[in-house]
Amino acid sequence: MSSIWGGTLKDNEVGPAIYAGFLPTALATGAYRAAPDATVVGHGLAHIPDALRELKNGVAAKKLVVTL
């Protein structure tokens, strides 16, 4: 049995292959789409409590975003 720690990716060839080699181009060309779509709760730090309140009320298959 083996496991992968998040820090492992930055220390081996896998992280750069994904985050520098594959992902930027794939996102730009639409070959890879981040999912689920983002739900913007608001703009600015003042909206973080709104996002946390929505999270506390229950969120399923939703990405909550507060833009800065």
C-alpha positions in Angstrom: 0.0 0.0 0.0 1.3 3.5 -0.8 -0.1 7.0 -0.5 0.6 10.3 -2.1 0.9 13.4 0.0 0.1 16.8 -1.5 3.7 17.9 -0.9 5.0 15.0 -2.9 3.8 16.5 -6.1 5.9 19.5 -5.8 9.0 17.4 -5.1 8.8 15.1 -8.1 8.1 15.2 -11.8 4.3 14.8 -11.6 3.5 18.3 -10.2 5.3 20.2 -12.9 4.0 17.9 -15.6 0.4 18.6 -14.5 0.5 22.2 -13.4 3.1 23.6 -15.8 2.9 21.3 -18.8 -0.7 20.1 -19.1 -3.1 22.3 -17.2 -2.5 25.9 -18.5 -2.9 24.8 -22.1 -5.8 22.5 -21.4 -7.7 25.2 -19.6 -7.0 27.8 -22.2 -8.1 25.6 -25.1 -11.1 24.1 -23.3 -9.7 20.6 -23.4 -10.1 20.6 -19.6 -12.9 22.4 -17.7 -12.9 23.0 -14.0 -16.1 21.7 -12.5 -18.5 22.5 -11.0 -19.0 26.0 -12.3 -18.2 28.7 -9.9 -21.0 30.5 -8.0 -19.8 34.0 -7.2 -21.1 34.9 -3.8 -19.8 38.5 -3.9 -16.7 40.7 -4.4 -14.5 41.6 -1.5 -13.7 40.3 2.0 -17.0 41.6 3.3 -18.7 38.8 1.5 -16.8 36.0 3.1 -19.4 35.7 5.9 -22.1 35.3 3.2 -20.2 32.5 1.6 -19.6 30.8 4.9 -23.3 31.1 5.8 -24.3 29.5 2.5 -21.7 26.8 3.1 -23.1 26.2 6.6 -26.7 25.9 5.2 -25.5 23.1 2.9 -23.9 23.1 -0.4 -23.8 20.2 -2.9 -21.8 20.1 -6.1 -21.2 23.8 -6.0 -18.0 25.9 -5.9 -18.5 29.1 -3.9 -16.2 32.0 -4.8 -15.6 35.4 -3.3 -13.6 37.5 -5.7 -11.0 39.9 -4.5 
